Amino acid sequence: MTREELSDALRALALDEGESLYIERRGEEYAWSEGNGLESAATLPDAWMSYTGKWPVTDDEAWRAFFADLIAEVESMTGDADRCRWPLDDPWSHHH
């Protein structure tokens, strides 16, 4: 499925907070499953992630921002982006 189809499918699914979802990308195609992954995959995907958290499906603007961030996190596995949450020269910044 395309990125837009994935967005529509995940928003329609409207998982409850705490439910786990697996997302993967192979080339330009995305797939998802509830739980920890697609069992029938014979080869590894280009990028993948599991997500458990809040799904802001009732607010259009919040959904667009959430989905963009979710895809950016998946894409970070391909080496295209740095998603580090704190400065690289301070690996313990969350303890300050």
C-alpha positions in Angstrom: 0.0 0.0 0.0 1.1 3.6 -0.5 1.9 6.0 2.3 -1.5 7.7 1.9 -3.3 4.3 2.0 -1.3 3.4 5.1 -2.4 6.7 6.7 -6.0 6.0 5.9 -5.9 2.4 7.1 -4.2 3.2 10.4 -6.5 6.1 11.1 -9.6 3.9 10.4 -8.2 1.2 12.6 -8.2 3.6 15.5 -6.3 1.4 17.9 -6.6 1.9 21.6 -3.6 3.3 23.5 -1.4 0.4 24.5 -2.2 -1.8 21.5 0.9 -2.7 19.5 1.2 -2.1 15.7 4.0 -3.2 13.3 4.7 -1.1 10.2 7.2 -1.9 7.5 8.4 -0.4 4.2 9.7 -2.4 1.2 10.7 0.0 -1.6 7.7 2.4 -1.9 5.2 0.0 -0.5 4.1 -0.1 3.2 2.4 -2.8 5.2 1.1 -3.1 8.8 -0.1 -5.7 11.2 -1.4 -5.7 14.7 1.2 -7.1 17.1 5.0 -7.5 16.5 5.4 -8.1 12.8 4.3 -9.8 9.6 4.9 -13.6 10.0 4.8 -14.5 6.3 7.7 -12.2 5.2 10.4 -14.2 3.5 12.9 -11.3 3.3 13.7 -8.4 5.7 12.0 -5.1 5.0 13.9 -1.9 4.1 12.6 -0.3 7.3 10.2 -1.3 10.1 9.0 -0.4 13.6 6.6 -1.3 16.2 4.5 1.4 17.9 2.4 1.4 21.1 1.0 4.7 22.2 -1.7 7.3 21.6 -3.4 7.5 18.3 -4.9 11.0 17.6 -7.4 9.8 15.1 -10.2 12.3 16.0 -8.2 15.5 15.0 -7.2 16.0 11.4 -4.3 18.3 12.2 -3.0 16.2 15.0 -3.2 13.1 12.8 -1.2 14.6 10.0 1.5 15.7 12.4 1.5 12.3 14.2 1.6 10.3 10.9 4.4 12.4 9.5 6.5 11.8 12.6 5.6 8.1 12.6 6.8 7.7 9.0 9.9 9.8 9.7 10.8 7.3 12.5 10.3 4.4 10.1 12.5 6.1 7.5 15.2 6.9 10.0 16.1 3.2 9.8 17.3 3.6 6.3 20.0 6.1 7.4 18.3 9.1 5.7 17.6 11.1 8.9 19.0 11.7 12.4 16.1 11.2 14.9 18.4 11.6 17.9 16.4 13.1 20.8 19.4 14.8 22.5 22.8 16.2 21.6 25.2 13.6 20.4 28.0 15.2 22.5 25.9 14.7 25.6 24.6 11.1 25.6 23.2 11.5 29.2 21.3 14.8 28.7 18.1 13.2 29.9 19.6 13.0 33.4 20.1 16.8 33.8 
